[in-house]
Amino acid sequence: MATIVPPRERVCERCGRADIWDEESENWVVADDPGDPFCLHDWDINGTYNPVDE
């Protein structure tokens, strides 16, 4: 049986904002610098991440 493994971190390619997944609140939280508050974040999601762990 396959297990789905969600991402634990993401980085905006436009402003550099980094977020991490908070298990307790079940939500993304800002890791450090909040980046540009007006940025339409372009998260570093590409075809290399595979959420299926077999």
DRENTORKOL-3810 file (N, C-alpha, C; in nm, 4 decimals):
REM DRENTORKOL-3810
@n.u->0.0849; n.v->-0.1181; n.w->0.0000; ca.u->0.0000; ca.v->0.0000; ca.w->0.0000; c.u->0.0895; c.v->0.1245; c.w->0.0000
@n.u->0.0564; n.v->0.2196; n.w->-0.0823; ca.u->0.1336; ca.v->0.3441; ca.w->-0.0934; c.u->0.0915; c.v->0.4427; c.w->0.0151
@n.u->0.1855; n.v->0.5251; n.w->0.0584; ca.u->0.1603; ca.v->0.6292; ca.w->0.1578; c.u->0.1819; c.v->0.7652; c.w->0.0923
@n.u->0.0899; n.v->0.8589; n.w->0.1160; ca.u->0.1028; ca.v->0.9944; ca.w->0.0637; c.u->0.1834; c.v->1.0773; c.w->0.1634
@n.u->0.2912; n.v->1.1386; n.w->0.1161; ca.u->0.3788; ca.v->1.2195; ca.w->0.1999; c.u->0.3704; c.v->1.3648; c.w->0.1516
@n.u->0.3025; n.v->1.4515; n.w->0.2270; ca.u->0.2900; ca.v->1.5911; ca.w->0.1840; c.u->0.4214; c.v->1.6666; c.w->0.2001
@n.u->0.4381; n.v->1.7765; n.w->0.1276; ca.u->0.5605; ca.v->1.8566; ca.w->0.1425; c.u->0.5666; c.v->1.9187; c.w->0.2814
@n.u->0.6865; n.v->1.9437; n.w->0.3315; ca.u->0.7067; ca.v->2.0018; ca.w->0.4646; c.u->0.7595; c.v->2.1444; c.w->0.4578
@n.u->0.8045; n.v->2.1873; n.w->0.3398; ca.u->0.8549; ca.v->2.3236; ca.w->0.3243; c.u->0.8302; c.v->2.3697; c.w->0.1811
@n.u->0.8259; n.v->2.5010; n.w->0.1634; ca.u->0.8090; ca.v->2.5588; ca.w->0.0307; c.u->0.8724; c.v->2.6973; c.w->0.0307
@n.u->0.9177; n.v->2.7422; n.w->-0.0857; ca.u->0.9838; ca.v->2.8715; ca.w->-0.0994; c.u->0.9242; c.v->2.9428; c.w->-0.2203
@n.u->0.8923; n.v->3.0713; n.w->-0.2041; ca.u->0.8394; ca.v->3.1509; ca.w->-0.3142; c.u->0.9548; c.v->3.1875; c.w->-0.4075
@n.u->0.9373; n.v->3.1601; n.w->-0.5366; ca.u->1.0416; ca.v->3.1900; ca.w->-0.6346; c.u->1.0481; c.v->3.3387; c.w->-0.6686
@n.u->0.9469; n.v->3.4157; n.w->-0.6321; ca.u->0.9462; ca.v->3.5592; ca.w->-0.6616; c.u->1.0091; c.v->3.6428; c.w->-0.5508
@n.u->0.9685; n.v->3.6200; n.w->-0.4243; ca.u->1.0151; ca.v->3.7072; ca.w->-0.3153; c.u->1.1046; c.v->3.6351; c.w->-0.2144
@n.u->1.1180; n.v->3.5025; n.w->-0.2250; ca.u->1.2062; ca.v->3.4281; ca.w->-0.1365; c.u->1.1464; c.v->3.3864; c.w->-0.0038
@n.u->1.0175; n.v->3.4148; n.w->0.0191; ca.u->0.9537; ca.v->3.3749; ca.w->0.1443; c.u->0.9567; c.v->3.2225; c.w->0.1590
@n.u->0.9949; n.v->3.1760; n.w->0.2779; ca.u->0.9985; ca.v->3.0327; ca.w->0.3056; c.u->0.8916; c.v->2.9995; c.w->0.4091
@n.u->0.8143; n.v->2.8965; n.w->0.3826; ca.u->0.7120; ca.v->2.8477; ca.w->0.4743; c.u->0.7451; c.v->2.7049; c.w->0.5135
@n.u->0.7037; n.v->2.6667; n.w->0.6339; ca.u->0.7159; ca.v->2.5280; ca.w->0.6790; c.u->0.5792; c.v->2.4804; c.w->0.7263
@n.u->0.5568; n.v->2.3512; n.w->0.7212; ca.u->0.4295; ca.v->2.2938; ca.w->0.7642; c.u->0.4316; c.v->2.2739; c.w->0.9143
@n.u->0.3297; n.v->2.3266; n.w->0.9835; ca.u->0.3169; ca.v->2.3124; ca.w->1.1284; c.u->0.2149; c.v->2.2025; c.w->1.1575
@n.u->0.2625; n.v->2.0917; n.w->1.2107; ca.u->0.1753; ca.v->1.9776; ca.w->1.2403; c.u->0.0658; c.v->2.0126; c.w->1.3415
@n.u->0.1008; n.v->2.0920; n.w->1.4408; ca.u->0.0056; ca.v->2.1241; ca.w->1.5479; c.u->-0.1146; c.v->2.2024; c.w->1.4955
@n.u->-0.0889; n.v->2.3059; n.w->1.4153; ca.u->-0.1989; ca.v->2.3878; ca.w->1.3632; c.u->-0.2502; c.v->2.3373; c.w->1.2296
@n.u->-0.1808; n.v->2.2364; n.w->1.1719; ca.u->-0.2149; ca.v->2.1814; ca.w->1.0413; c.u->-0.2274; c.v->2.2922; c.w->0.9365
@n.u->-0.1213; n.v->2.3761; n.w->0.9307; ca.u->-0.1219; ca.v->2.4908; ca.w->0.8409; c.u->0.0215; c.v->2.5298; c.w->0.8086
@n.u->0.0387; n.v->2.6041; n.w->0.6993; ca.u->0.1697; ca.v->2.6586; ca.w->0.6647; c.u->0.1972; c.v->2.7804; c.w->0.7514
@n.u->0.3204; n.v->2.7940; n.w->0.8000; ca.u->0.3623; ca.v->2.9107; ca.w->0.8778; c.u->0.4912; c.v->2.9651; c.w->0.8171
@n.u->0.5112; n.v->3.0959; n.w->0.8293; ca.u->0.6298; ca.v->3.1611; ca.w->0.7760; c.u->0.7513; c.v->3.1177; c.w->0.8567
@n.u->0.8552; n.v->3.0720; n.w->0.7878; ca.u->0.9748; ca.v->3.0210; ca.w->0.8553; c.u->1.0627; c.v->3.1331; c.w->0.9082
@n.u->1.0768; n.v->3.2403; n.w->0.8334; ca.u->1.1647; ca.v->3.3486; ca.w->0.8760; c.u->1.1144; c.v->3.4817; c.w->0.8195
@n.u->1.1798; n.v->3.5360; n.w->0.7183; ca.u->1.1425; ca.v->3.6635; ca.w->0.6575; c.u->1.0088; c.v->3.6488; c.w->0.5842
@n.u->0.9099; n.v->3.7364; n.w->0.6137; ca.u->0.7790; ca.v->3.7224; ca.w->0.5499; c.u->0.7774; c.v->3.7563; c.w->0.4016
@n.u->0.8879; n.v->3.8092; n.w->0.3483; ca.u->0.8919; ca.v->3.8413; ca.w->0.2061; c.u->0.8056; c.v->3.9623; c.w->0.1741
@n.u->0.7647; n.v->3.9735; n.w->0.0515; ca.u->0.6816; ca.v->4.0849; ca.w->0.0052; c.u->0.5352; c.v->4.0542; c.w->0.0356
@n.u->0.4685; n.v->4.1357; n.w->0.1197; ca.u->0.3295; ca.v->4.1064; ca.w->0.1550; c.u->0.2331; c.v->4.1173; c.w->0.0373
@n.u->0.2745; n.v->4.1809; n.w->-0.0724; ca.u->0.1882; ca.v->4.1972; ca.w->-0.1891; c.u->0.2217; c.v->4.0986; c.w->-0.3013
@n.u->0.3140; n.v->4.0074; n.w->-0.2736; ca.u->0.3558; ca.v->3.9097; ca.w->-0.3736; c.u->0.2455; c.v->3.8052; c.w->-0.3959
@n.u->0.2215; n.v->3.7714; n.w->-0.5214; ca.u->0.1355; ca.v->3.6572; ca.w->-0.5536; c.u->0.2303; c.v->3.5385; c.w->-0.5599
@n.u->0.2463; n.v->3.4709; n.w->-0.4472; ca.u->0.3510; ca.v->3.3709; ca.w->-0.4297; c.u->0.3498; c.v->3.2636; c.w->-0.5384
@n.u->0.4674; n.v->3.2384; n.w->-0.5903; ca.u->0.4911; ca.v->3.1347; ca.w->-0.6898; c.u->0.5774; c.v->3.0294; c.w->-0.6207
@n.u->0.5117; n.v->2.9301; n.w->-0.5589; ca.u->0.5834; ca.v->2.8307; ca.w->-0.4797; c.u->0.6655; c.v->2.7409; c.w->-0.5690
@n.u->0.7776; n.v->2.6964; n.w->-0.5170; ca.u->0.8739; ca.v->2.6150; ca.w->-0.5909; c.u->0.8239; c.v->2.4718; c.w->-0.6107
@n.u->0.7119; n.v->2.4602; n.w->-0.6775; ca.u->0.6538; ca.v->2.3288; ca.w->-0.7046; c.u->0.6870; c.v->2.2941; c.w->-0.8501
@n.u->0.7515; n.v->2.1822; n.w->-0.8677; ca.u->0.7848; ca.v->2.1392; ca.w->-1.0037; c.u->0.7605; c.v->1.9894; c.w->-1.0152
@n.u->0.8004; n.v->1.9323; n.w->-1.1225; ca.u->0.7737; ca.v->1.7912; ca.w->-1.1463; c.u->0.8632; c.v->1.6944; c.w->-1.0722
@n.u->0.9571; n.v->1.7423; n.w->-0.9891; ca.u->1.0485; ca.v->1.6510; ca.w->-0.9215; c.u->0.9940; c.v->1.5978; c.w->-0.7890
@n.u->0.8968; n.v->1.6667; n.w->-0.7283; ca.u->0.8436; ca.v->1.6205; ca.w->-0.5998; c.u->0.7421; c.v->1.5083; c.w->-0.6240
@n.u->0.7580; n.v->1.4001; n.w->-0.5521; ca.u->0.6663; ca.v->1.2874; ca.w->-0.5629; c.u->0.6056; c.v->1.2602; c.w->-0.4264
@n.u->0.4746; n.v->1.2843; n.w->-0.4085; ca.u->0.4127; ca.v->1.2665; ca.w->-0.2767; c.u->0.3844; c.v->1.1209; c.w->-0.2411
@n.u->0.4085; n.v->1.0278; n.w->-0.3323; ca.u->0.3791; ca.v->0.8874; ca.w->-0.3070; c.u->0.5062; c.v->0.8167; c.w->-0.2603
@n.u->0.4995; n.v->0.7591; n.w->-0.1398; ca.u->0.6113; ca.v->0.6846; ca.w->-0.0821; c.u->0.5712; c.v->0.5375; c.w->-0.0783
@n.u->0.6418; n.v->0.4565; n.w->-0.1523; ca.u->0.6040; ca.v->0.3140; ca.w->-0.1576; c.u->0.6921; c.v->0.2288; c.w->-0.0708
END
